[in-house]
Amino acid sequence: MIDDPLPKSWRDLQTGVQRIFRNVGLIAEVEVDLETPRGEVNVDVHAIDVRSVDRVRYIVECKNWDTNIPQSVVHSFTTVMHETGANIGFIISKYRLQQGAKRYTQNTNIVGMTYLEFQQRYFEAWWKRYFCPRIGDAADKVLLYTEDFNTQRDRAYEKLSPEAQEKFDHLRRENGVSIMCLSMFNYMALSKGLSTGSMLDVPKDLDEFKTVVLSKITPQIQWHCNTFRGLLDIILEYLADTEAEFDALFGGSIFEPRDSISGVTADGPSLDEGIYHR
């Protein structure tokens, strides 16, 4: 799962849906007022797939109820769908639709699902469009220090003291293979050397991915997290920490201007308290 499948509140649910939509490349907003023939109607999440030829529009109703969703909710939502001209409608809830409500949505453009099912629906797109590129881009920066050939790094290395060179060599030996493998996440089709096949195959299970894949990529690290977003956060933390250790040996980054300012992701901090151990 990408995130905790049981959000604490309705607001957490709609924010989670918005974030996943954005991660896979859609424009998504919460609490949007849309015009209808009867006036404005407020929808929980409104998203547009700008990559699609027809700019497919989604409207999402979020219900973080402790009961199944009744047919009356689907009836009201059907009216909103019709009057706003949305292409696809999702009713996303903690639990599923009641049987009558589920039957009502058959042969319509409305889908009722749990938040977990929503995450499963978009996991492959999230993995390919967000998880892997974020890791690959971050690893590429550290790879400049660990790759076999880099003249800029080699010139700077020659100016280090023997003690600093020894620290650099140790850091490179400890992390070089891991950084190289993580940088391959940008390519989605490499590293057939692992016995399990490609390390970039879309995983089905978080624990299996950590045990089978990450144990080979980063045998020196133990990963502790409960969601794939939590895993992404701590892998990025590991890469940032490793880059910072290399930078410190040279008194700062040797590949970027000294006054550069690092970017901040739109997602903000994760709520998953994942940690990694060297």
Buried (B, 14 or more C-beta within 10 A) or exposed (E): BBBBBEBEEBBBBBBBBBBBBBBBBBEBEBEBEBEEEEEEBEBBBBBBBEEEEEEBBBBBBBBBEEEBBEBEBBEEBBEBBEBBEBBBBBBBBBBBBBEEBBEBBEEEEBBBBBBBBBBBBBBEBBBBBBBBBBBBBBBBBBBBBBBEEBEEBEEBBEEBEEEBBEBBEEBBEBBBBBBBBBBBBBEBEBBEEBEEEBBBBBBEEBEEBBEBBBEBBBEEBEBEBBBBBBBBBBBBBBBBEBBEBBBEBBEEBBBEEEEEEEEEEEBEEBBBEBEBEE
